Amino acid sequence: MKQTATKIHTGYYQYKGYTIEETGRANGEAEARWNIGKIGEDAFDASNTLGDAKRWIVGYLDKILTL
Protein backbone atom coordinates (compact mmCIF):
# COMPACT_ATOMS: atom_id res chain seq x y z
CA MET A 1 0.00 0.00 0.00
CA LYS A 2 1.36 3.39 -1.00
CA GLN A 3 1.71 5.87 1.85
CA THR A 4 0.89 9.46 0.96
CA ALA A 5 1.93 12.64 2.67
CA THR A 6 -0.80 15.05 3.74
CA LYS A 7 -0.54 18.34 1.88
CA ILE A 8 -1.02 21.23 4.31
CA HIS A 9 -0.36 23.91 1.68
CA THR A 10 1.85 24.31 -1.39
CA GLY A 11 5.32 23.00 -0.61
CA TYR A 12 4.45 21.85 2.93
CA TYR A 13 3.47 18.29 3.86
CA GLN A 14 3.08 16.14 6.96
CA TYR A 15 4.03 12.48 6.95
CA LYS A 16 4.18 10.03 9.87
CA GLY A 17 4.70 12.78 12.48
CA TYR A 18 7.22 14.76 10.42
CA THR A 19 7.05 17.85 8.27
CA ILE A 20 8.47 17.98 4.77
CA GLU A 21 8.93 21.51 3.45
CA GLU A 22 10.08 22.65 0.03
CA THR A 23 13.01 25.04 0.32
CA GLY A 24 13.17 26.01 -3.33
CA ARG A 25 15.67 25.51 -6.07
CA ALA A 26 19.27 26.59 -5.92
CA ASN A 27 21.62 27.47 -8.77
CA GLY A 28 19.07 26.63 -11.47
CA GLU A 29 18.46 23.08 -10.25
CA ALA A 30 15.52 21.34 -11.88
CA GLU A 31 14.29 19.81 -8.61
CA ALA A 32 13.50 21.56 -5.35
CA ARG A 33 15.16 20.64 -2.06
CA TRP A 34 13.02 19.39 0.84
CA ASN A 35 13.69 19.91 4.57
CA ILE A 36 12.60 17.24 7.06
CA GLY A 37 11.79 17.72 10.74
CA LYS A 38 9.49 16.52 13.49
CA ILE A 39 6.19 18.39 13.61
CA GLY A 40 6.70 21.53 15.71
CA GLU A 41 10.50 21.33 15.64
CA ASP A 42 13.25 22.68 13.38
CA ALA A 43 14.29 20.71 10.30
CA PHE A 44 17.25 18.41 10.82
CA ASP A 45 17.80 16.83 7.42
CA ALA A 46 17.14 17.46 3.72
CA SER A 47 16.38 15.44 0.61
CA ASN A 48 16.41 16.05 -3.13
CA THR A 49 12.78 15.05 -3.75
CA LEU A 50 9.54 14.65 -1.83
CA GLY A 51 9.75 10.90 -2.45
CA ASP A 52 13.31 10.78 -1.08
CA ALA A 53 12.12 12.65 2.02
CA LYS A 54 9.32 10.13 2.60
CA ARG A 55 11.74 7.21 2.14
CA TRP A 56 14.18 8.84 4.59
CA ILE A 57 11.42 9.13 7.22
CA VAL A 58 10.38 5.48 6.76
CA GLY A 59 14.00 4.34 7.01
CA TYR A 60 14.62 6.50 10.08
CA LEU A 61 11.51 5.19 11.84
CA ASP A 62 12.43 1.60 10.97
CA LYS A 63 15.91 2.17 12.39
CA ILE A 64 14.80 3.68 15.70
CA LEU A 65 12.07 1.06 16.16
CA THR A 66 14.63 -1.76 15.91
CA LEU A 67 17.06 -0.31 18.49
Order of alpha helices (4+ residues) and beta strands (2+ residues): beta-beta-beta-beta-beta-alpha
